Amino acid sequence: MNRLVWKLLRQHISVGQLGGFFLANLFGMTIVLLSIQFYRDVIPLFTEGDSFLKKEYIITTKKISALGGLTGKSNTFTEAEVDDLKAQGFTRHVGSFTPSLFKVSAGMGMQQAGIQFSTEMFFEAVPDEFVDVSLQKWAFDESSHTIPIIIPRNYLNLYNFGFAQSRGLPKLSEGVMSLIQMNIRIRGNGQADEFKGHIVGFSNRLNTILVPLSFIEWANATYAPGQTARPSRLIVEVKNPTDTAIHDYYTSHSYETEGNNLDAGKTTYFLRLLIGIVIGVGLFISLLSFYILMLSIFLLLQKNSVKLENLLLTGYSPRQVALPYWLLTLGLNSCVLLLSLCGVVWVRGSYQGSLKQLFPQLESSSILLTLVAGIVLCLFVSLLNVVAIRRKVNQIWRKR
């Protein structure tokens, strides 16, 4: 019976209109799903440890003038200055670089390679939320006498491409450096103790020799009791690195930023904005395609209104009359979903190779979320189609 109804109703179907809907919906859904999958693939660059895209951080210092340096003027931040910076509208979080107040010397080397170093050094610490390396091994245990250490990646590059190359010494990879044990000697308050240092990561963000904040607090209290560790540097997470208020505030307070933090933050901000715009365009195209489909279905129903009314008068129910149109829209939407997923898989295979070359540590994400998002979007659009068609058929039924 439904086959006879379908043969009767399909006479006025416009292939051009349905083809336009199909292509527009295919294009829109592919953009949406590809944007979701691309964001999923690069999300570790935004959220995981060693990432230049994670958040917008600015390393803040005070300007050191010639007169201030000669007179010994302090360049540390007071609690009032830190609180004032936290209260600014462009600020999300502020962390302080807590310095070590004791003397530190370290020796490290590899006897097999003929490499031995011994030097005076310093330690600093920041809250764990600002550390851009995995925190899995980032803990200090007083009983073990082992200190986890993070060093700037440019220190390793300086050794490999400067010192080692000029002296004919072997170059060291990050993996080899993580195997090297450092002998650390700490002196202060009439005490001297030996510790083992273990390099657990390399930072792109923090240009300092970093140790856990828990260790710095314990060591300062042990080896420099009664002294206050005032920070000379702050790490600031900002909401929008393009905000001109940042530049105005820093200029008025004679603050400086290290490196190109603001430029990198602007790049990150615009990249996120671009991803959001692409997803928005995809959704807009999908909405337009939905409108095209509904317009096509309504025109088809209008052309067949007399036939539909006659079918309803002869005993067919509104559901039986609407069923062919439901099947048409569900079939089109299902084909769009299938082809969109195939397009996402194909495009993803093209860009994943480039991502692996740029970020070898980047792990591939699952396509499951994109599949679920596609199914949900397909069901949502199909449900709207079904409801709209049913309402149109009911209008014809009530006018009979």
C-alpha positions in Angstrom: 0.0 0.0 0.0 2.8 2.4 0.9 4.5 1.6 -2.4 1.4 2.7 -4.3 1.3 5.9 -2.2 5.0 6.6 -2.9 4.5 6.1 -6.7 1.7 8.6 -6.6 3.5 11.2 -4.5 6.9 11.1 -6.2 5.7 12.5 -9.4 6.3 16.1 -8.3 9.7 15.5 -6.6 12.3 18.0 -7.7 15.6 16.3 -8.2 17.4 19.6 -8.4 16.0 20.8 -5.0 16.8 17.6 -3.2 20.2 17.5 -4.9 20.9 21.1 -3.6 19.9 20.0 -0.1 22.1 16.9 -0.3 25.2 18.8 -1.4 24.7 21.7 1.1 24.1 19.3 4.0 27.0 17.1 3.0 29.3 20.2 2.8 28.0 21.6 6.1 28.2 18.3 8.1 31.6 17.5 6.8 32.9 20.9 8.0 31.3 20.4 11.4 32.6 16.9 11.9 36.1 17.7 10.5 36.4 20.7 12.8 35.4 18.5 15.8 37.9 15.8 14.8 40.7 18.3 14.1 40.1 19.9 17.5 40.2 16.5 19.1 43.5 15.7 17.3 45.2 18.9 18.4 43.6 19.2 21.9 46.8 17.8 23.6 48.6 20.8 22.3 46.1 23.0 24.2 45.8 20.9 27.4 48.7 18.6 28.0 52.0 19.5 29.6 54.7 20.5 27.2 52.6 22.6 24.8 53.0 26.0 23.2 49.3 26.2 22.6 48.1 25.3 26.1 47.2 28.7 27.5 48.3 32.3 27.3 51.1 32.8 29.8 53.2 35.8 30.3 56.4 35.8 32.3 56.5 39.2 34.1 59.5 41.0 35.6 60.3 44.5 36.7 62.5 46.7 34.6 66.1 47.0 36.0 67.4 50.5 35.5 71.1 51.5 35.7 70.5 53.6 38.7 68.4 51.0 40.4 71.1 48.4 39.8 73.8 50.6 41.3 71.8 51.5 44.4 70.8 47.9 45.0 67.1 48.7 44.6 65.0 45.5 44.9 63.3 44.2 41.8 61.0 41.7 43.6 57.2 41.9 43.7 55.4 42.7 46.9 52.2 41.0 48.0 50.3 44.2 47.2 51.7 44.3 43.6 50.8 40.6 43.1 47.2 41.2 44.4 46.8 44.2 42.2 47.9 42.2 39.1 45.4 39.4 40.1 42.6 42.0 40.3 43.1 43.1 36.7 40.3 42.2 34.2 42.7 40.6 31.7 44.1 38.2 34.3 43.0 34.6 35.0 45.6 33.3 37.4 49.0 34.6 38.7 51.8 32.4 40.0 55.0 33.4 41.7 58.5 32.1 41.0 59.6 31.1 44.5 63.5 31.3 44.6 65.8 29.1 46.7 67.4 31.0 49.7 70.2 28.5 50.1 73.4 27.7 48.2 73.2 24.9 45.6 76.0 23.2 43.7 75.6 20.3 41.3 77.7 17.8 39.6 76.6 15.6 36.7 78.2 13.6 34.0 78.6 10.3 32.1 82.0 8.6 32.7 81.6 6.5 29.6 81.2 9.6 27.4 83.9 11.5 29.3 81.5 14.2 30.3 81.7 15.8 33.7 80.2 19.1 35.0 80.3 20.8 38.3 78.8 24.2 38.9 77.1 26.5 41.4 73.4 26.8 40.5 70.0 28.0 41.8 66.5 26.6 42.0 63.1 28.1 41.5 59.6 26.8 41.8 56.1 27.7 40.5 52.7 26.2 41.4 52.1 22.9 39.7 49.3 24.3 37.5 51.8 26.4 35.6 54.3 23.5 34.9 54.3 22.5 31.2 55.6 19.0 31.7 53.8 15.8 32.8 53.4 15.9 36.6 53.5 12.1 36.9 57.0 12.2 38.4 56.7 15.7 39.8 56.8 15.0 43.5 59.4 15.4 46.3 59.8 12.8 48.9 62.0 14.0 51.8 62.9 10.4 52.8 64.2 9.5 49.3 66.6 12.5 49.0 65.8 12.7 45.3 64.8 16.0 43.7 62.8 16.0 40.4 64.2 18.7 38.1 62.9 20.4 35.0 65.3 22.4 32.9 64.6 24.7 29.9 64.8 22.9 26.6 67.0 25.7 25.2 69.7 24.8 27.8 69.9 21.4 26.1 70.0 23.0 22.7 72.7 25.4 23.9 74.9 22.4 24.9 74.2 20.3 21.8 74.6 23.0 19.2 77.1 25.2 21.0 79.3 23.7 23.6 79.3 20.1 22.5 79.8 20.9 18.8 82.7 23.3 19.5 84.4 20.8 21.8 83.8 17.7 19.8 81.7 16.2 22.6 78.7 13.8 21.9 75.3 15.4 21.6 72.7 14.4 24.2 69.0 13.6 23.5 66.3 14.3 26.0 66.0 10.5 26.6 69.7 10.3 27.5 69.5 13.4 29.7 66.6 11.8 31.7 68.9 9.0 32.6 71.6 11.2 34.0 71.8 11.5 37.8 72.9 14.8 39.3 74.7 15.0 42.6 73.3 18.1 44.4 74.8 19.6 47.5 72.8 22.1 49.5 74.3 24.3 52.1 72.7 26.8 54.6 71.9 27.4 58.2 75.1 25.6 59.2 74.0 22.4 57.4 75.2 20.7 54.2 73.4 17.7 52.7 73.7 15.6 49.6 70.7 14.9 47.2 70.2 13.1 44.0 68.7 15.1 41.1 66.7 13.5 38.4 65.7 15.4 35.2 62.0 14.6 34.6 61.3 17.0 31.7 62.2 19.9 29.5 60.2 23.1 29.5 59.5 25.5 26.6 57.7 28.0 28.8 59.8 28.4 32.0 63.4 29.6 31.5 64.7 28.4 34.9 65.9 25.3 36.8 62.6 24.2 38.2 62.0 22.0 41.2 58.7 21.2 43.0 57.2 23.9 45.1 56.9 21.5 48.0 60.7 21.0 47.9 61.5 24.7 47.8 59.2 25.4 50.8 60.7 22.6 52.8 64.3 23.5 51.9 63.9 27.2 52.5 62.4 26.5 55.9 65.3 24.0 56.7 68.3 25.8 55.3 67.2 29.5 55.5 64.8 29.7 58.4 63.3 33.1 59.1 63.9 34.5 55.6 61.2 35.4 53.2 61.4 34.3 49.6 60.1 37.3 47.5 59.5 36.6 43.8 61.3 38.5 41.2 59.3 37.0 38.4 55.6 36.2 38.0 53.8 33.9 35.6 50.5 35.3 34.5 47.7 33.5 32.6 45.7 36.1 30.7 42.2 35.8 29.2 43.0 37.4 25.8 46.6 38.2 24.8 45.4 40.7 22.3 43.8 42.9 25.0 45.5 46.3 24.8 44.9 46.7 28.6 47.8 44.3 29.1 50.3 46.6 27.3 48.9 49.7 29.0 49.1 48.1 32.5 52.7 46.8 32.0 53.9 50.1 30.6 52.4 52.1 33.5 53.9 49.8 36.1 57.3 49.4 34.3 56.8 45.7 33.9 58.5 43.6 31.2 57.7 40.3 29.6 60.2 37.6 28.8 60.6 36.4 25.2 57.7 36.7 22.8 55.0 35.5 25.2 52.4 38.0 24.0 53.1 37.3 20.3 52.7 33.5 20.9 49.6 34.1 22.9 48.1 36.1 20.1 48.8 33.3 17.7 47.1 30.8 19.9 44.1 33.1 20.4 43.6 33.6 16.7 44.0 29.9 16.0 41.3 29.0 18.5 39.1 31.8 17.1 39.6 30.4 13.6 38.5 26.9 14.7 35.4 28.4 16.3 34.6 30.3 13.1 35.0 27.2 11.0 32.7 25.2 13.2 30.2 28.1 13.1 30.3 28.3 9.3 29.7 24.5 9.1 26.7 24.8 11.4 25.4 27.7 9.5 25.6 25.7 6.2 23.9 22.8 7.8 21.1 25.0 9.0 20.7 26.4 5.4 20.6 22.9 4.0 18.0 22.0 6.5 16.0 25.0 5.4 16.4 24.0 1.7 15.2 20.5 2.5 12.1 21.7 4.4 11.4 24.2 1.6 11.6 21.3 -0.9 9.4 19.0 1.2 6.8 21.8 1.8 6.7 22.6 -2.0 6.3 18.9 -2.7 3.5 18.6 -0.2 1.8 21.8 -1.6 1.9 20.4 -5.1 0.5 17.1 -3.9 -2.0 18.6 -1.5 -5.0 17.6 -3.5 -3.7 14.0 -3.9 -2.9 13.9 -0.2 -6.4 15.2 0.7 -7.9 12.5 -1.5 -5.8 9.8 0.1 -6.8 11.0 3.6 -10.5 10.9 2.4 -10.2 7.4 1.1 -9.1 6.1 4.6 -5.3 6.5 4.7 -4.0 7.8 8.0 -1.8 10.9 8.3 1.0 8.6 9.4 0.7 6.5 6.2 0.7 9.6 4.0 3.7 11.1 5.8 5.7 7.9 5.9 7.2 8.2 2.3 8.5 11.7 3.0 9.9 10.6 6.4 11.8 7.8 4.6 13.0 10.2 2.0 14.5 12.6 4.5 15.9 9.9 6.7 17.6 8.2 3.7 19.1 11.5 2.5 20.4 12.4 6.0 21.9 8.9 6.5 23.7 9.1 3.2 25.0 12.6 4.1 26.3 11.2 7.5 28.0 8.3 5.9 29.7 10.4 3.2 30.7 13.0 5.7 32.4 10.5 7.9 34.3 9.1 4.9 35.4 12.6 4.0 36.6 13.2 7.6 38.6 10.0 7.6 40.2 10.8 4.3 41.1 14.4 5.2 42.3 13.3 8.6 44.7 10.8 7.0 46.1 13.7 5.0 46.9 16.1 7.9 47.9 13.5 10.5 51.2 12.9 8.8 52.1 16.6 9.0 51.1 16.7 12.7 53.3 13.7 13.5 56.3 15.4 11.8 55.7 18.7 13.7 54.8 17.1 17.1 56.2 13.5 17.3 54.9 13.2 20.9 51.3 13.9 19.8 49.1 10.9 20.3 46.2 10.2 17.9 42.8 10.6 19.3 39.8 8.4 18.7 37.2 9.2 16.0 34.4 7.9 18.3 33.4 11.4 19.5 33.1 12.6 15.9 31.0 9.6 15.0 28.7 10.2 18.0 28.5 13.9 17.1 27.6 13.1 13.5 24.9 10.6 14.6 23.4 13.1 17.1 23.4 15.9 14.5 21.8 13.5 11.9 19.1 12.4 14.3 18.4 15.9 15.4 17.9 17.2 11.9 15.9 14.1 10.9 13.6 14.6 14.0 13.0 18.2 13.0 12.1 17.0 9.5 9.8 14.3 10.8 8.0 16.8 13.1 7.7 19.4 10.3 6.3 16.9 7.8 3.8 15.5 10.3 2.5 19.0 11.1 2.1 19.8 7.4 0.2 16.6 6.8 -2.0 17.3 9.8 -2.8 20.7 8.5 -4.1 19.1 5.3 -6.0 16.5 7.3 -7.8 19.2 9.3 -8.7 21.1 6.1 -10.3 18.1 4.4 
